[in-house]
Amino acid sequence: MSKIQTEEDFKKIINQINYFSHAYILSTNNLQETLKYALIFARTIILENIKDEQEKEDISYKIEKNIFDDLYIVNPDTLGINNEEIEKLLKYMETKSIREDGRRVYIINGIERITRDISNKILKFLEEPEEGIYAILITGNIDKVLPTITSRAQIINITLEKEPENIENIENVQNFLNNILVKKERTIAYTNEILRDIISNREEIYNFFEVIEHIVSNAINKKNNLITKKEYENIELDKLNVEILINILDITNKLKQLIKKNININLLLDRYIIEIGKELEKC
């Protein structure tokens, strides 16, 4: 397949696929960023036969936040991909989807880091693929992927340039979150005053809460042993359980969507702080 350098390139390629193969390898120079491309690919496969727009929207959101039941992701630790993670994956693939369509996707990030023993366990699914189960394998070194695996998958080459992060904005968001999470006695007026010092328009507010989504998603990923970004880590969020983190993520997403509409920003922010406070009371 063609070489890919941007997200748009990638979307064009996968949208041209008439029939999805049971397995793909994404060969890349950036494992962490390519996981995002793998999620786009997984979403495209899962949504292909779904007609209901609301269902598509709901599934897309869950895939983006790594909380969709019919998607399983295996990430390497410092020593590689361990046997326990693959055993969990195999058990997952033995279960059936509760959805009528039933398509399921598993992603293995760093497939070149599996041992021969582990590779034999997943080869069965590559050699005799079950209907409705698709594999997306990501590698940073295609030459180190076992030939028995590369021969059973289609390869897509992805070469990415790393985009710089807005570190200052991340720090502002972290301070804002910590004010809510730690200093619960602070008033809404005090928190809004903090925001007014760093945000001046609706677009900046939207971007601000988009960063909050990244930070909360990062905390959820950490709980699920998925890849995380150091700059998004928040010690206070790490103390919360996954259920509360997912609820905070939902609250943040809903507020972010409302920001686009002609609704009083101060009222939205007040509501956000109140709803987050209610979640924290469950701790």
C-alpha positions as CSV (number, residue, x, y, z in Angstrom):
1,M,0.0,0.0,0.0
2,S,1.0,3.7,-0.3
3,K,3.3,5.5,2.0
4,I,1.5,7.8,4.5
5,Q,2.7,11.0,6.1
6,T,-0.5,12.7,7.4
7,E,-3.8,11.7,9.0
8,E,-5.6,12.8,5.8
9,D,-3.4,10.5,3.7
10,F,-4.3,7.7,6.0
11,K,-8.0,8.3,5.9
12,K,-7.9,8.5,2.1
13,I,-6.2,5.1,1.9
14,I,-8.5,3.2,4.3
15,N,-11.6,4.8,2.7
16,Q,-10.6,3.3,-0.6
17,I,-10.6,-0.2,0.8
18,N,-13.5,-2.2,-0.6
19,Y,-13.1,-5.3,1.5
20,F,-11.3,-5.3,4.9
21,S,-8.6,-7.9,5.3
22,H,-8.5,-9.8,8.6
23,A,-5.1,-8.4,9.5
24,Y,-3.0,-5.2,8.9
25,I,0.4,-4.1,10.0
26,L,1.0,-0.4,10.4
27,S,4.8,0.1,10.0
28,T,5.8,3.4,11.5
29,N,8.5,5.7,12.9
30,N,6.3,6.7,15.8
31,L,4.5,4.0,17.8
32,Q,2.6,6.4,20.2
33,E,1.2,8.7,17.5
34,T,0.4,5.7,15.2
35,L,-1.9,4.3,17.9
36,K,-4.2,7.2,17.0
37,Y,-4.2,6.1,13.4
38,A,-4.9,2.5,14.5
39,L,-8.0,3.8,16.4
40,I,-9.2,5.6,13.3
41,F,-8.8,2.4,11.3
42,A,-10.6,0.3,14.0
43,R,-13.5,2.8,14.0
44,T,-13.8,2.7,10.2
45,I,-13.9,-1.1,10.3
46,I,-16.4,-1.3,13.1
47,L,-18.7,1.4,11.7
48,E,-18.8,0.2,8.1
49,N,-22.2,-1.5,8.2
50,I,-23.8,0.7,10.9
51,K,-26.5,3.0,9.5
52,D,-27.8,4.7,12.6
53,E,-26.0,8.1,12.9
54,Q,-26.5,8.3,16.7
55,E,-25.1,4.8,17.2
56,K,-22.1,5.8,15.0
57,E,-21.5,8.9,17.1
58,D,-21.7,7.0,20.4
59,I,-19.3,4.3,19.2
60,S,-16.9,6.8,17.8
61,Y,-16.7,8.6,21.1
62,K,-16.1,5.4,23.0
63,I,-13.4,4.3,20.6
64,E,-11.7,7.7,20.9
65,K,-11.7,7.4,24.7
66,N,-10.7,3.7,24.8
67,I,-13.9,2.6,26.5
68,F,-15.5,0.6,23.7
69,D,-16.2,-3.1,24.5
70,D,-15.5,-4.4,21.0
71,L,-12.0,-2.9,20.8
72,Y,-9.0,-4.4,22.7
73,I,-5.6,-2.8,22.8
74,V,-2.3,-4.5,23.9
75,N,0.6,-2.1,24.6
76,P,4.2,-3.2,25.5
77,D,5.7,-2.5,28.9
78,T,9.4,-1.8,29.3
79,L,10.3,-5.4,28.7
80,G,8.0,-5.9,25.7
81,I,4.7,-7.6,25.3
82,N,4.2,-10.1,28.1
83,N,2.5,-13.4,28.0
84,E,-0.2,-12.3,30.5
85,E,-1.4,-9.6,28.2
86,I,-1.7,-12.0,25.3
87,E,-3.6,-14.5,27.4
88,K,-6.1,-11.7,28.3
89,L,-6.4,-10.9,24.5
90,L,-7.1,-14.6,23.7
91,K,-9.8,-14.8,26.3
92,Y,-11.3,-11.6,25.0
93,M,-11.4,-13.0,21.4
94,E,-13.3,-16.1,22.7
95,T,-16.2,-14.0,23.9
96,K,-18.9,-12.7,21.6
97,S,-20.0,-9.1,20.9
98,I,-23.3,-8.0,22.3
99,R,-23.9,-5.9,19.2
100,E,-25.9,-7.2,16.3
101,D,-23.1,-6.4,13.8
102,G,-20.6,-8.1,16.1
103,R,-17.4,-6.7,14.5
104,R,-14.4,-6.7,16.9
105,V,-10.9,-5.3,16.5
106,Y,-7.8,-5.9,18.5
107,I,-4.7,-3.7,18.3
108,I,-1.2,-4.9,19.3
109,N,1.2,-2.0,19.6
110,G,4.9,-3.1,19.2
111,I,4.2,-6.4,17.5
112,E,8.0,-6.8,16.9
113,R,8.5,-7.1,20.6
114,I,6.6,-10.4,21.0
115,T,8.5,-13.7,21.6
116,R,8.2,-16.7,19.4
117,D,6.2,-18.5,22.1
118,I,3.7,-15.6,22.2
119,S,3.6,-15.3,18.4
120,N,2.5,-18.9,18.2
121,K,-0.5,-18.1,20.4
122,I,-1.8,-15.4,18.1
123,L,-0.8,-17.1,14.8
124,K,-3.9,-19.3,15.0
125,F,-6.1,-16.2,14.8
126,L,-4.1,-14.9,11.8
127,E,-4.0,-18.3,10.0
128,E,-7.7,-19.2,10.7
129,P,-9.4,-15.8,11.2
130,E,-12.8,-15.8,12.7
131,E,-15.5,-13.9,10.8
132,G,-15.9,-10.4,12.3
133,I,-12.5,-10.3,14.1
134,Y,-9.8,-7.9,12.7
135,A,-6.2,-7.4,13.8
136,I,-4.3,-4.1,13.6
137,L,-0.6,-4.7,14.4
138,I,1.7,-1.7,14.9
139,T,5.5,-1.9,14.6
140,G,8.4,0.5,14.8
141,N,10.7,-2.0,13.0
142,I,9.1,-4.1,10.3
143,D,12.3,-6.1,9.8
144,K,12.1,-7.5,13.3
145,V,8.5,-8.7,12.9
146,L,8.4,-12.5,12.5
147,P,7.9,-13.5,8.8
148,T,5.0,-15.8,9.9
149,I,3.2,-12.7,10.9
150,T,4.1,-10.3,8.0
151,S,3.1,-13.0,5.5
152,R,-0.4,-13.0,6.9
153,A,-1.1,-9.3,7.0
154,Q,-1.3,-6.3,4.7
155,I,1.3,-3.7,5.4
156,I,0.7,0.1,5.5
157,N,3.8,2.3,5.9
158,I,3.3,5.5,8.0
159,T,6.1,8.1,8.4
160,L,5.1,10.9,10.8
161,E,6.6,14.2,11.9
162,K,6.2,14.8,15.7
163,E,4.1,17.8,16.4
164,P,5.2,20.1,19.3
165,E,2.9,20.3,22.3
166,N,1.6,23.5,23.7
167,I,3.2,23.0,27.1
168,E,2.1,26.3,28.6
169,N,-1.6,25.5,27.9
170,I,-1.2,22.0,29.4
171,E,0.3,23.6,32.6
172,N,-2.6,26.0,32.8
173,V,-5.1,23.2,32.5
174,Q,-3.3,21.1,35.1
175,N,-3.4,24.0,37.6
176,F,-7.2,24.5,36.9
177,L,-7.9,20.8,37.4
178,N,-5.8,20.6,40.6
179,N,-7.8,23.6,42.0
180,I,-11.0,21.7,41.5
181,L,-9.7,18.3,42.6
182,V,-7.6,19.4,45.7
183,K,-9.0,22.7,46.8
184,K,-12.7,21.7,47.0
185,E,-13.5,24.6,49.3
186,R,-12.7,27.1,46.6
187,T,-15.8,28.9,45.2
188,I,-17.1,28.9,41.6
189,A,-16.2,32.6,41.4
190,Y,-12.6,31.9,42.4
191,T,-12.2,29.1,39.8
192,N,-13.8,31.3,37.1
193,E,-11.4,34.1,38.0
194,I,-8.5,31.7,37.3
195,L,-10.0,31.0,33.8
196,R,-10.5,34.6,33.0
197,D,-6.8,35.2,33.6
198,I,-5.8,32.6,30.9
199,I,-8.7,32.5,28.5
200,S,-10.1,35.4,26.5
201,N,-12.5,33.9,23.8
202,R,-14.8,31.0,23.0
203,E,-12.2,29.2,20.8
204,E,-9.6,29.3,23.6
205,I,-12.1,27.9,26.0
206,Y,-12.9,25.1,23.6
207,N,-9.2,24.3,23.2
208,F,-8.8,24.5,27.0
209,F,-11.4,21.8,27.6
210,E,-10.0,19.7,24.8
211,V,-6.8,19.5,26.7
212,I,-8.8,18.5,29.8
213,E,-10.1,15.6,27.8
214,H,-6.6,14.5,26.9
215,I,-5.5,14.7,30.5
216,V,-8.5,12.7,31.8
217,S,-8.2,10.2,28.9
218,N,-4.5,9.8,29.9
219,A,-5.5,8.9,33.4
220,I,-8.0,6.3,32.1
221,N,-5.3,4.9,29.8
222,K,-3.0,4.6,32.8
223,K,-5.6,2.7,34.8
224,N,-6.0,0.3,31.8
225,N,-2.2,-0.1,31.3
226,L,-2.3,1.7,27.9
227,I,0.2,4.2,26.5
228,T,0.3,7.5,28.3
229,K,2.0,10.9,27.9
230,K,4.1,12.2,30.7
231,E,2.9,15.9,30.2
232,Y,-0.7,14.8,30.6
233,E,-0.2,12.9,33.9
234,N,-2.1,14.3,36.9
235,I,-1.4,12.8,40.3
236,E,-4.9,13.8,41.7
237,L,-6.7,12.2,38.8
238,D,-4.7,9.0,39.4
239,K,-6.4,8.7,42.8
240,L,-9.9,8.5,41.2
241,N,-11.4,5.2,40.0
242,V,-12.1,4.5,36.3
243,E,-15.9,5.0,36.7
244,I,-15.5,8.5,38.1
245,L,-12.8,9.3,35.4
246,I,-15.2,8.2,32.7
247,N,-18.0,10.4,34.1
248,I,-15.6,13.4,34.3
249,L,-14.7,12.7,30.7
250,D,-18.4,12.6,29.6
251,I,-19.1,15.9,31.5
252,T,-16.1,17.5,29.9
253,N,-17.1,16.3,26.4
254,K,-20.7,17.6,26.8
255,L,-19.5,21.0,28.0
256,K,-17.0,21.2,25.0
257,Q,-19.9,20.6,22.6
258,L,-22.1,23.3,24.2
259,I,-19.2,25.8,24.0
260,K,-19.8,25.8,20.2
261,K,-23.4,27.0,20.7
262,N,-24.5,30.4,21.7
263,I,-24.8,29.7,25.4
264,N,-23.5,31.9,28.2
265,I,-19.9,30.7,28.9
266,N,-20.0,31.7,32.6
267,L,-23.2,29.6,33.1
268,L,-21.5,26.6,31.4
269,L,-18.4,26.9,33.5
270,D,-20.5,27.1,36.7
271,R,-22.4,24.0,35.7
272,Y,-19.1,22.2,34.9
273,I,-17.6,22.9,38.3
274,I,-20.8,21.8,40.1
275,E,-21.1,18.5,38.1
276,I,-17.4,17.7,38.7
277,G,-17.9,18.5,42.4
278,K,-20.8,16.0,42.5
279,E,-18.6,13.3,41.0
280,L,-15.8,14.0,43.6
281,E,-18.3,13.6,46.4
282,K,-18.6,9.9,45.4
283,C,-15.0,9.3,46.4
